């Protein structure tokens, strides 16, 4: 059947951003099932959840059962399990725009992949998530894709007309009697002749019966949109020491984030002082030889 969210929330897979081939999925379909990393399979209903909009405090329902009455729940401090949805404080989450899934009653705690281990079956926990940049804590950053299901129904109607002709024959008989009388002395004779005229009348009755047959074809189109988070290229090499005794290295954005994707975080350039004073001195000498003057002189 077509998957939809019965209450609030968007039907989505929850992907671990650093390794987006892994999605969140329970270890079973009953109360007490833990939440683990698993292969993302588009057609596998078990990897779908109903997730609230960013910064909206609400439950995260598992879409893998028909009633959608099992929710992500914080249990005993660090454990994450499926429990009956009861709007408890331990079941209300806040999805940050940067991809962190926080416990709304204590936003300093986030859904976490312990030690950042990218292994199928690795069980998630609730762990601390300080306010530092999300991209520096890859084990707590997730992304979401949405599945939109559109159904189109095409109907065709066929009309068949059946005509029945019934013919009835009626025969009318007309009798004409002629009487002739002859009188003779000894006797009287009477002769009668009969003429029969036969005519046939044909009556035609037309009966029309209309039969309507309707066939319906349902076409379902599923569109899946995945929002990619920001991806940086690797850092370049450190530059030579410049006249201010500093070195630089740069990086560029390889992939821009989508609407739901994690935004680019951090700087595109890093700077540090030269650790080799001799290189610094030589760089300054070369600059002076080209006419450069130190701003403090």
Beta strands, then each sheet from edge to edge (+ up, - down):
strand 1: 10-16
strand 2: 22-26
strand 3: 35-39
strand 4: 48-51
strand 5: 58-59
strand 6: 61-62
strand 7: 70-75
strand 8: 79-84
strand 9: 92-95
strand 10: 101-103
strand 11: 106-112
strand 12: 125-128
strand 13: 142-183
strand 14: 188-226
strand 15: 231-232
strand 16: 246-250
strand 17: 253-255
strand 18: 269-273
sheet 1: 6+ 4- 1+ 13- 14+
sheet 2: 2+ 3-
sheet 3: 5+ 9- 10+ 11- 12+
sheet 4: 7+ 8-
sheet 5: 15+ 17-
sheet 6: 16+ 18-
end
